[in-house]
Amino acid sequence: MAWQNPPEVGAWYMDHMGRVFEIVASDEDDETIEIQYMDGAIEELDLETWAEFRKEPISPPEDWVASMDMDPNIEGWNHLHGDPVQQTLDALERQE
C-alpha cells in the first residue's frame, strides 16, 4: 500500500475520544508513523491503521510543550519539533 496522503511531522490531531496528539515521526519505507499524545505517551501506527484511525486535524495547543514535559533546550528537540516560531508562521500561512 502506498502513501497517498502522508501525514506531516509536526501536524496535530484530535482522535474520536478527544485525545490530542502530534505526528512526531514517519517512515515511508516501513509505512509507519509515530504519534505522541499530550500525556507524553508515544504510539506507532502502520499505514493501514492510520488510514482507519478516526481523527481530525487541529491547531497546536497553546501549552503543548508544557503538557508533554518537553524541554526545548535538549539536543535534538528542534530536529523533531522544528522551530516553534517558524511552525507558528507556517500555520498562519496555511490558514490564509
SULWOMO-V31048 format. One record per residue. RES is the residue in one small letter. SS is DSSP state (h for helix, s for strand, l for the rest). PSI is psi in whole degrees, -180 to 180 (999 if undefined). Layout:
RES|SS|PSI ; RES|SS|PSI
This chain:
m|l|130 ; a|l|154 ; w|l|116 ; q|l|-45 ; n|l|82 ; p|l|137 ; p|l|142 ; e|l|126 ; v|l|133 ; g|l|-10 ; a|l|146 ; w|s|146 ; y|s|164 ; m|s|132 ; d|s|178 ; h|l|-14 ; m|l|6 ; g|l|8 ; r|l|133 ; v|s|137 ; f|s|163 ; e|s|145 ; i|s|120 ; v|s|-15 ; a|s|152 ; s|s|148 ; d|s|103 ; e|l|-32 ; d|l|-45 ; d|l|-10 ; e|l|51 ; t|s|158 ; i|s|157 ; e|s|135 ; i|s|151 ; q|s|124 ; y|s|164 ; m|l|-25 ; d|l|1 ; g|l|-13 ; a|l|139 ; i|s|139 ; e|s|139 ; e|s|133 ; l|s|141 ; d|s|170 ; l|h|-43 ; e|h|-44 ; t|h|-42 ; w|h|-43 ; a|h|-35 ; e|h|-13 ; f|l|123 ; r|l|116 ; k|s|161 ; e|s|140 ; p|s|143 ; i|s|168 ; s|l|151 ; p|l|137 ; p|l|149 ; e|l|-36 ; d|l|30 ; w|h|-34 ; v|h|-46 ; a|h|-39 ; s|h|-31 ; m|l|8 ; d|l|41 ; m|l|140 ; d|l|111 ; p|l|-6 ; n|l|-8 ; i|l|149 ; e|l|133 ; g|l|-10 ; w|h|-50 ; n|h|-27 ; h|h|-41 ; l|h|-41 ; h|h|-7 ; g|l|-179 ; d|l|119 ; p|h|-35 ; v|h|-45 ; q|h|-37 ; q|h|-40 ; t|h|-44 ; l|h|-43 ; d|h|-42 ; a|h|-40 ; l|h|-39 ; e|h|-37 ; r|h|-27 ; q|h|-21 ; e|l|999
